[in-house]
């Protein structure tokens, strides 16, 4: 399993910036292969509006991915917001 780590922006369905942080994307196959993937986004800052439902993950060093949220939680241990999600990874050359 490959884990892609990097800076990412969370964008609402209308393109409005919701927040920014570190994305961790878990790929079962090589990153050049299209595949279903899952990951975590740890937001360093965020706006409470708009909702992240239907949002996209804009990876600084990769594609923009439409998220299917599994959970959206505030973390008391590190003062942060953690999103868990699934995406369709398109593969990168």
C-alpha positions as CSV (number, residue, x, y, z in Angstrom):
1,X,0.0,0.0,0.0
2,X,1.2,3.5,-0.9
3,X,0.4,6.6,1.2
4,X,0.5,9.9,-0.7
5,X,1.0,12.8,1.7
6,X,0.8,16.5,0.9
7,X,-0.8,19.9,1.3
8,X,-4.4,20.1,0.1
9,X,-7.3,22.5,0.0
10,X,-10.9,21.6,0.6
11,X,-13.2,23.2,-1.9
12,X,-17.0,23.4,-1.7
13,X,-19.1,22.2,-4.6
14,X,-19.3,25.8,-5.8
15,X,-15.5,26.2,-5.6
16,X,-15.5,28.2,-2.3
17,X,-12.4,27.5,-0.2
18,X,-13.5,25.6,3.0
19,X,-10.1,24.9,4.5
20,X,-6.5,23.8,4.1
21,X,-4.3,21.1,5.7
22,X,-2.5,17.8,5.2
23,X,-4.0,15.0,3.1
24,X,-3.1,11.4,3.5
25,X,-4.3,9.2,0.6
26,X,-4.1,5.4,0.8
27,X,-3.6,3.6,-2.5
28,X,-3.7,-0.2,-2.8
29,X,-2.1,-0.2,-6.3
30,X,0.7,1.9,-7.8
31,X,-0.3,5.6,-8.0
32,X,-0.2,5.4,-11.8
33,X,-3.2,3.1,-11.7
34,X,-6.8,4.3,-11.5
35,X,-8.4,2.9,-8.4
36,X,-10.8,3.5,-5.5
37,X,-8.9,5.0,-2.5
38,X,-9.5,6.3,1.0
39,X,-7.8,8.9,3.1
40,X,-7.7,11.5,5.8
41,X,-7.6,15.2,5.7
42,X,-6.3,17.0,8.7
43,X,-7.4,20.6,8.4
44,X,-5.1,23.3,10.0
45,X,-7.8,26.0,9.4
46,X,-11.3,25.9,8.1
47,X,-14.6,27.8,7.6
48,X,-17.7,26.2,9.2
49,X,-19.7,27.2,6.1
50,X,-20.2,25.8,3.5
51,X,-20.7,22.1,4.3
52,X,-18.0,19.7,3.0
53,X,-20.7,17.4,1.6
54,X,-20.1,17.3,-2.2
55,X,-16.7,18.9,-1.7
56,X,-13.4,18.4,-3.6
57,X,-9.9,17.8,-2.4
58,X,-7.4,19.9,-4.4
59,X,-4.0,18.2,-3.9
60,X,-1.1,20.6,-4.3
61,X,1.0,18.0,-6.1
62,X,-1.8,16.1,-7.8
63,X,-5.3,16.1,-9.1
64,X,-8.5,17.5,-7.7
65,X,-10.7,14.7,-6.3
66,X,-14.4,14.6,-5.5
67,X,-14.8,13.4,-1.9
68,X,-17.3,10.9,-0.5
69,X,-17.2,11.7,3.2
70,X,-17.1,9.0,5.8
71,X,-16.7,11.3,8.8
72,X,-16.1,14.9,9.8
73,X,-14.9,15.5,13.4
74,X,-13.3,18.1,15.5
75,X,-10.4,16.7,17.4
76,X,-9.9,17.8,21.0
77,X,-6.5,16.3,21.3
78,X,-4.9,18.5,18.7
79,X,-7.3,21.4,18.0
80,X,-8.1,20.3,14.5
81,X,-10.8,19.0,12.1
82,X,-10.3,15.6,10.7
83,X,-12.2,14.3,7.6
84,X,-12.2,10.7,6.5
85,X,-13.1,10.1,2.9
86,X,-13.2,7.9,-0.2
87,X,-12.3,9.0,-3.7
88,X,-11.8,7.7,-7.2
89,X,-8.1,8.1,-7.9
90,X,-7.6,8.7,-11.6
91,X,-3.9,7.6,-11.7
92,X,-1.0,9.8,-12.4
93,X,1.7,9.3,-15.0
